[in-house]
Amino acid sequence: MTKAVLSALIRPLVEPRLPEWVEPLWFMDREQALEMAPDAEIGWFDLNEKEPMVEIARAATNLKWLNSIYAGLDFMPLDLLQERGVTVTNGVGINAITIAEYVVMLMLAHAKGYAQVVRAQDRHEWLMDSPGKRELAGERVLLLGLGAIGKLIKTRLEAFDMKVVPVRRSGGEGSLRPGEWREKLGEFDWVILAVPSTEETRHMIGEIELAAMRPNAVLVNIARGDVVKQDDLVAALQEKTIEAALLDVTDPEPLPEDHPLWGLDNAQVTMHLSGRAQTKMFQRSADRFIENLHRWHKGEPVEPQMDLAAGY
């Protein structure tokens, strides 16, 4: 029997389908998980807080495979897991559909001034003109990140007749290489961040990049808050050197109540809700885990595996 230490939150979706060779140990809280962790060969240690997950992973000295619903696991002790030879599967792609839809919603809402329409309705005021007159069709988009989410964003925006130029290492097919996009920032109306959080991407957008953007440029961040130098972004928005920022992620999270981003008319903060705007997240993750259990037992690769050295 293979012992698997699993969050009780996923139990109703997983337990009836567990194969006979798996001995599940269900935990409700940090203390239970820490007690069980040393026995775990397979672990699903997800909790709402990150620090306990790190503790549990460190305590799981016999761990062979770590699974998570989180796409970004940069907060975990990846060096230690790599040293121990642990295979890690994350939640990449689980939320891709809803996040891609969220990006389209944010862009359309900004282009049409929809927030002002809603506020007018709250005031029972009949507007005589649209507060937003921007059309997506024909505008140019720089898409930084062409993973599971980025690919879906690209196809959806192309359906609106937008010109989407992705950044990818291989280049080609109308894309830019990682070293080429900065010098071309002034060619785009929208800049979308859909990259993982790594040392390479941290603060990739700062004062220099913001200054290179068009005055009508809109920055959309559904990646991680730390890929943007937030103080530089606040300054650019206050000075209106770019048109707006649509931010599903911030640094830190939650954003402090007195942070200036809350009060800027040209900033939209959506509280990291894009991946949660669905009902299928846990079901999709459970289905993937069960499929991976069968692969694991047959000695086949589980998916999607993190590159622990790269951090994603």
C-alpha positions in Angstrom: 0.0 0.0 0.0 1.1 3.5 -0.8 0.3 6.1 1.8 -1.2 9.4 0.5 -1.7 12.3 2.8 -4.5 14.3 1.3 -6.6 17.4 2.2 -10.1 16.5 3.4 -11.5 19.3 1.3 -11.0 17.2 -1.8 -12.2 13.9 -0.1 -15.7 13.8 -1.6 -14.4 14.1 -5.1 -11.5 11.7 -4.7 -12.2 9.0 -2.2 -14.8 7.0 -4.2 -12.3 6.7 -7.1 -9.1 5.9 -5.2 -7.4 2.7 -6.5 -6.9 -0.2 -4.0 -3.2 0.3 -3.7 -3.6 3.8 -2.2 -4.0 4.1 1.6 -5.4 7.7 2.1 -4.7 9.7 5.3 -7.1 12.7 5.4 -6.2 15.9 7.2 -8.4 18.8 8.2 -5.8 21.3 9.5 -2.1 22.0 9.7 -1.5 20.0 12.9 -3.0 16.8 11.4 -1.0 17.2 8.2 2.2 17.7 10.1 1.6 14.6 12.1 0.9 12.5 9.0 3.5 14.1 6.7 6.5 11.8 7.5 4.4 8.8 6.3 3.4 10.3 3.0 4.7 9.0 -0.3 2.1 11.0 -2.2 1.0 14.3 -0.8 -1.7 16.9 -1.6 -1.0 19.5 1.1 -3.1 22.4 -0.1 -4.3 24.9 2.5 -5.5 28.5 2.3 -2.3 29.7 3.8 1.1 29.2 2.3 3.4 29.0 5.3 1.8 25.7 6.7 2.1 24.1 3.2 5.9 24.8 3.4 6.1 23.3 6.9 4.3 20.2 5.8 6.4 19.7 2.7 9.6 20.0 4.8 8.2 17.4 7.2 7.3 14.9 4.4 10.8 13.2 4.3 9.5 10.1 2.5 7.6 12.1 -0.2 7.9 10.9 -3.8 5.1 12.9 -5.5 3.6 16.2 -4.4 0.4 17.4 -6.1 -1.3 20.8 -5.8 -4.2 22.7 -7.2 -2.0 25.9 -7.2 -0.4 26.8 -10.5 2.2 29.0 -8.8 4.3 27.1 -6.3 7.2 29.4 -6.1 6.6 29.8 -2.4 7.3 26.1 -1.7 10.8 24.8 -0.9 11.5 23.8 -4.4 15.3 23.4 -3.9 14.6 20.9 -1.1 12.1 19.0 -3.1 14.5 18.8 -6.0 17.2 17.6 -3.7 14.9 14.9 -2.4 13.9 13.8 -5.9 10.3 14.7 -5.5 8.0 14.8 -8.5 5.7 17.9 -8.4 2.5 18.3 -10.3 0.7 21.7 -10.1 -2.5 23.2 -11.2 -1.3 24.6 -14.5 -4.3 24.8 -16.9 -6.9 24.0 -14.2 -8.1 27.6 -14.3 -7.0 28.5 -17.8 -10.5 28.9 -19.3 -12.0 31.1 -16.6 -8.8 33.3 -16.4 -8.8 33.8 -20.2 -12.5 34.7 -20.0 -11.7 37.1 -17.2 -9.1 38.9 -19.3 -11.6 39.4 -22.1 -14.1 40.8 -19.6 -11.6 43.2 -18.1 -10.6 44.5 -21.5 -14.1 44.9 -22.7 -15.2 46.5 -19.5 -12.4 49.1 -19.7 -12.9 49.7 -23.4 -16.6 50.4 -23.0 -16.4 52.3 -19.6 -18.7 49.7 -18.1 -17.8 50.5 -14.5 -19.3 54.0 -15.1 -22.4 52.5 -16.6 -22.9 50.3 -13.4 -22.4 53.3 -11.2 -24.9 55.3 -13.2 -27.4 52.5 -12.8 -26.8 52.6 -9.0 -27.6 56.4 -9.1 -30.7 55.7 -11.3 -29.2 58.0 -13.9 -29.9 57.5 -17.6 -26.7 58.2 -19.5 -27.0 60.0 -22.9 -23.7 58.7 -24.2 -21.3 55.8 -23.7 -18.5 56.5 -21.2 -16.2 54.2 -23.3 -15.8 54.3 -27.0 -12.7 52.1 -27.5 -13.0 49.1 -29.9 -10.8 46.0 -29.5 -10.9 45.2 -33.1 -7.7 46.2 -34.9 -5.7 47.0 -31.7 -2.4 45.3 -31.0 -1.7 43.2 -28.0 1.7 42.1 -26.6 1.2 38.8 -24.8 3.9 37.9 -22.3 3.5 34.3 -21.6 2.1 31.6 -23.9 1.4 28.8 -21.5 -2.0 27.2 -21.0 -3.6 30.5 -20.1 -1.8 32.6 -22.7 -2.8 30.3 -25.5 -6.5 30.6 -24.6 -6.2 34.4 -24.2 -4.6 34.6 -27.7 -7.4 32.7 -29.5 -10.1 34.6 -27.7 -8.7 38.0 -28.5 -8.0 37.0 -32.1 -11.7 36.3 -32.3 -12.2 40.0 -31.6 -10.0 40.8 -34.6 -7.1 41.9 -32.4 -3.5 41.4 -33.5 -1.8 39.3 -30.7 1.9 39.1 -30.7 3.2 36.6 -28.1 6.6 36.4 -26.5 8.2 32.9 -26.5 11.7 31.5 -26.4 11.5 29.8 -29.8 10.4 32.9 -31.6 8.8 32.5 -35.1 5.2 32.5 -36.3 4.7 36.2 -35.6 6.1 36.1 -32.1 8.9 37.9 -30.3 11.8 36.4 -28.4 12.4 37.3 -24.7 15.1 39.7 -25.6 13.1 41.6 -28.2 9.8 42.8 -26.7 11.1 45.7 -24.6 12.3 47.7 -27.6 8.9 47.2 -29.3 6.6 48.2 -26.3 5.6 51.4 -28.1 3.9 49.4 -30.9 1.2 48.0 -28.6 -2.1 49.2 -27.3 -2.4 46.4 -24.7 0.3 44.6 -22.7 -0.9 41.3 -21.0 1.2 39.6 -18.4 0.6 35.8 -18.2 4.0 34.6 -17.0 5.0 32.5 -14.0 6.6 34.2 -11.1 10.4 33.4 -11.2 13.6 35.3 -10.6 13.7 36.0 -14.3 10.2 37.6 -14.4 10.2 39.4 -11.1 9.8 43.2 -11.7 10.0 42.7 -15.5 7.7 45.7 -15.8 9.1 48.8 -14.1 9.7 52.5 -14.8 11.6 52.0 -18.0 9.1 49.6 -19.5 6.1 51.8 -18.5 7.8 54.9 -20.0 8.2 53.0 -23.3 4.5 52.2 -23.6 2.0 54.3 -25.6 -0.1 56.9 -23.8 -3.2 54.8 -24.6 -1.5 51.6 -23.5 -3.4 49.4 -21.0 -1.5 46.9 -18.8 -3.3 43.7 -17.9 -1.8 41.5 -15.1 -3.2 38.1 -14.4 0.2 36.6 -13.6 1.6 37.5 -10.2 1.9 40.8 -8.5 5.6 40.8 -8.2 6.2 40.8 -12.0 5.4 44.5 -11.8 7.2 47.1 -9.8 4.1 48.4 -8.1 5.4 51.7 -7.0 6.5 52.5 -10.6 3.1 51.5 -11.8 1.3 53.7 -9.4 3.4 56.6 -10.5 2.7 56.0 -14.2 -1.0 55.8 -13.5 -1.0 59.0 -11.4 0.9 60.8 -14.1 -1.2 59.2 -16.8 1.7 58.2 -18.9 -0.3 55.0 -19.6 -4.0 54.9 -19.9 -4.8 52.2 -17.3 -3.9 49.0 -15.5 -6.3 46.1 -15.0 -4.9 44.1 -12.1 -6.2 40.7 -10.9 -3.0 40.4 -8.9 -1.1 42.8 -6.7 1.9 42.9 -4.4 1.1 42.3 -1.6 -2.1 40.4 -1.4 -4.5 41.3 0.0 -3.9 44.9 -1.0 -3.8 47.1 2.1 -6.9 49.3 2.6 -4.9 52.5 2.3 -3.0 51.6 -0.8 -3.2 54.2 -3.5 -4.2 51.7 -6.2 -7.7 51.5 -4.7 -8.3 55.2 -5.3 -7.0 55.5 -8.9 -9.7 56.0 -11.5 -7.4 54.3 -14.1 -6.7 51.2 -12.0 -9.0 48.2 -11.8 -8.3 45.8 -9.0 -10.1 42.5 -9.0 -8.7 40.8 -5.9 -7.2 37.7 -7.6 -10.6 36.4 -8.4 -10.1 35.4 -12.0 -9.3 31.7 -11.3 -12.1 31.5 -8.8 -14.8 32.7 -11.2 -16.0 29.1 -11.9 -17.5 26.0 -10.3 -15.3 23.3 -11.8 -11.9 24.1 -10.3 -11.9 21.3 -7.7 -13.6 18.8 -10.0 -11.0 19.4 -12.7 -8.2 19.0 -10.2 -9.6 15.8 -8.7 -10.1 14.3 -12.1 -6.5 15.1 -13.0 -5.2 13.6 -9.7 -7.1 10.3 -10.3 -5.7 10.1 -13.8 -2.2 10.7 -12.5 -2.6 8.0 -9.9 -3.1 5.5 -12.6 -0.1 6.8 -14.5 2.0 6.8 -11.4 1.2 3.1 -10.6 2.1 2.1 -14.2 5.4 4.0 -14.0 4.2 6.6 -16.6 4.9 10.3 -16.3 2.4 12.3 -14.3 1.2 15.6 -15.7 1.8 18.5 -15.7 5.2 18.3 -14.0 7.0 21.3 -12.7 10.6 22.1 -13.6 11.8 22.6 -10.1 15.0 24.3 -11.2 13.1 26.8 -13.3 10.4 27.3 -10.7 7.4 26.5 -12.9 
